[in-house]
Amino acid sequence: SVRIQANKGLFDILFSNVFSNAIRHGERGGEVITTLTPDGFTIANTGQYPLEGDKLFKRFISSSINNPSSGLGLAIAKEICRIHGWQIRYWYQNDFHFFAVKF
């Protein structure tokens, strides 16, 4: 059991944005893996190439040419983390994109 002290609506937006991003931009037939611990959660999806980490959390910048988007989802996620005093980060390892939120 994990207890999170947060605004319920904002947490829902945060998790939904990161999770839907993994589905929308993941490889067709690929995997999406979610992990929840008392310290945070991680969402990983398969991918062939690392993303430009310095641009991922900026507004109006889409990380994918194949699946263009408004580029707001991860910027909103980062702001929700800032409001709660949490951290969000991205890395690429072993053909997986990882997005981790640390409470």
C-alpha positions as CSV (number, residue, x, y, z in Angstrom):
1,S,0.0,0.0,0.0
2,V,1.3,3.4,-1.0
3,R,0.0,6.7,0.4
4,I,0.5,9.9,-1.5
5,Q,-0.3,13.3,-0.1
6,A,-1.3,15.3,-3.2
7,N,-4.1,17.2,-4.9
8,K,-6.2,14.3,-6.3
9,G,-7.1,16.1,-9.5
10,L,-3.5,17.2,-10.2
11,F,-2.1,13.8,-9.5
12,D,-4.6,12.3,-11.9
13,I,-3.5,14.7,-14.6
14,L,0.2,14.0,-13.9
15,F,-0.2,10.2,-14.1
16,S,-2.5,10.4,-17.1
17,N,-0.2,12.7,-19.0
18,V,2.9,10.5,-18.5
19,F,1.1,7.2,-19.0
20,S,-0.8,8.3,-22.2
21,N,2.5,9.8,-23.5
22,A,4.1,6.4,-23.1
23,I,1.3,4.7,-25.1
24,R,1.0,7.4,-27.8
25,H,4.7,7.6,-28.5
26,G,5.6,4.0,-27.8
27,E,6.5,1.5,-30.5
28,R,3.6,-0.4,-32.1
29,G,3.4,-3.8,-30.4
30,G,5.9,-2.5,-27.7
31,E,5.7,-2.6,-24.0
32,V,4.6,-0.1,-21.3
33,I,5.7,-0.9,-17.8
34,T,4.5,0.9,-14.7
35,T,6.1,0.7,-11.3
36,L,4.9,2.3,-8.0
37,T,6.9,2.5,-4.8
38,P,6.5,4.6,-1.7
39,D,9.1,7.0,-3.2
40,G,7.4,7.5,-6.6
41,F,6.4,5.9,-9.8
42,T,8.1,5.1,-13.1
43,I,6.6,4.5,-16.5
44,A,8.7,2.9,-19.2
45,N,8.0,2.2,-22.8
46,T,10.0,0.6,-25.6
47,G,11.7,2.8,-28.2
48,Q,14.5,2.7,-30.7
49,Y,16.2,6.0,-30.0
50,P,16.7,8.3,-27.0
51,L,14.7,11.5,-27.0
52,E,16.1,15.0,-26.6
53,G,15.9,15.2,-22.8
54,D,16.5,19.0,-22.6
55,K,13.4,19.6,-24.8
56,L,11.0,17.0,-23.4
57,F,9.5,19.2,-20.6
58,K,9.2,22.4,-22.5
59,R,5.9,23.7,-23.7
60,F,4.8,23.3,-27.3
61,I,7.7,21.1,-28.3
62,S,6.7,17.6,-29.5
63,S,9.2,14.8,-29.0
64,S,8.0,12.8,-32.0
65,I,7.7,13.4,-35.7
66,N,5.6,10.3,-36.2
67,N,3.1,11.2,-33.5
68,P,2.9,15.0,-33.3
69,S,1.2,16.5,-30.3
70,S,0.7,19.9,-28.6
71,G,3.8,19.4,-26.5
72,L,2.0,20.4,-23.3
73,G,1.5,17.0,-21.5
74,L,5.1,16.7,-20.1
75,A,5.3,20.4,-19.4
76,I,2.1,20.2,-17.3
77,A,3.5,17.1,-15.6
78,K,6.7,18.9,-14.7
79,E,4.7,21.9,-13.3
80,I,2.5,19.6,-11.2
81,C,5.7,18.0,-9.8
82,R,7.1,21.5,-9.0
83,I,3.9,22.5,-7.1
84,H,4.1,19.4,-5.0
85,G,7.9,19.6,-4.4
86,W,8.5,16.4,-6.5
87,Q,10.9,15.7,-9.3
88,I,10.3,14.2,-12.7
89,R,13.1,13.0,-15.0
90,Y,13.7,11.1,-18.2
91,W,16.4,8.6,-19.3
92,Y,16.9,6.0,-22.0
93,Q,18.3,2.6,-21.3
94,N,18.2,-0.8,-23.0
95,D,15.7,0.3,-25.7
96,F,13.3,1.8,-23.1
97,H,12.3,5.3,-22.3
98,F,11.9,5.9,-18.6
99,F,9.9,8.7,-17.0
100,A,10.2,8.7,-13.2
101,V,8.4,10.9,-10.6
102,K,10.0,11.0,-7.2
103,F,7.8,12.1,-4.4
